[in-house]
Amino acid sequence: MVDKKRIAITGLGFITPIGNSRQDVIQSLKQSRSGIKKCELFDDPKIPISLAGLVEGFSFPSISYDEWTFPEGVSFRRDQLRSMAPNIVFGHLSMQQAIEDAGLSEQEISNPRTSLMAASTGSQWMSHETLSRIDQRGVRTASPVCVCYSISGSLNINLAANFKIKGGMLGFSSACASSAHAFGTASDLIALGRQDRVFVVGAEEVSREAIVPFAAARALSLKDDPEAYPCPFDSKRDGFIACEGGVTMVLENLNVAQARGAKIYAEVLGWGQSSDGYNVVIPEPEGEGLARAMQLALEESAISSSEVDYINAHATSTLAGDEAEARAIDRVFGQSGDAPYISSTKALTGHGLHLAGVMEASFGCLSIDEKFMPVSAKITDLDPKFENLNIVREPSQVRPEVVMSSSSGFGGTNVSLVMRRYSPDS
């Protein structure tokens, strides 16, 4: 039997609709400050949606990087920008923050024992614009590196090159559970001793090309009030609102992290994954698949359901998704005498698709480290179907010891991640 290594979370980086730094994100979560705004990209009578979770301070008016603008203090070399798309910019900056936060040296970053696990849809906007240019003016008018900013693996190949990653490098594509799968795989690599350290990165950009097809799937909110929508668990919920950004977590062998005196935000206990085997777009209504992922995560973590204090739910604010997840939680935790607190931070950020899993796991980390649980915001009329859940509706300074982060996606893919407050004695 393999002697599994313990895993520490030692670095966090944020470019999100609710802040572009760890401190800004903490304050937004504590104050329930929403990053949902009117999005001019959707200002078209043929498009029925109008809101998105947008990152502040960045502008990408065309695919020409010469026209891009960034917040004060942010800059890139031209040779880096040539192969970048907006999602890569967000992911790159979040990784820079996480490296600084973790206090990693260049030798520790660029090392055969350091890997990169990343997840992004890629830039469908830049892919569409490039193909249109080729169709109209010929292939020689497109950038020679256009593939590097337009394919689904463009995030990982750019980050691996820019940060000189020498260990393994993988991109994940499992719909909205993608970066949660990246997190779980990263923890396996460290637990099995194959790597000492793994960067887990999720990043997305909001564009017509990436988001509007979800409207055709009837998955998006059609409302135009950013103060009231999205509203997971509320009776008036009508679909999710997409968001953009980049988030990076640094997972590290605990012994290695201790040896270099790193700050430890939390310890990774385990994870579980499953598939519904049910439908391409609709979750299995009874939540059986997600419940199985949760149960497997508890078993690997060697804890009981009663030991989980807080669940950051996937809950996107869709009619079917929130209800299926609630049933999954009830299956796993319903018999527990001490039901966990639950909230969906998507009410503040929107839904980050491939970004969502790592972003919400990082919020769970902050909950443990900062001793609070985020409110499930924008609930004015709780759907009676969720009255049996312990949903956080008022600010709480209760510090969760054990946090579960839940993710699901199209095709019925499910992931549950479990983290615990680090204690040298545990």
Disulfide bonds with the S-S distance in Angstrom:
none
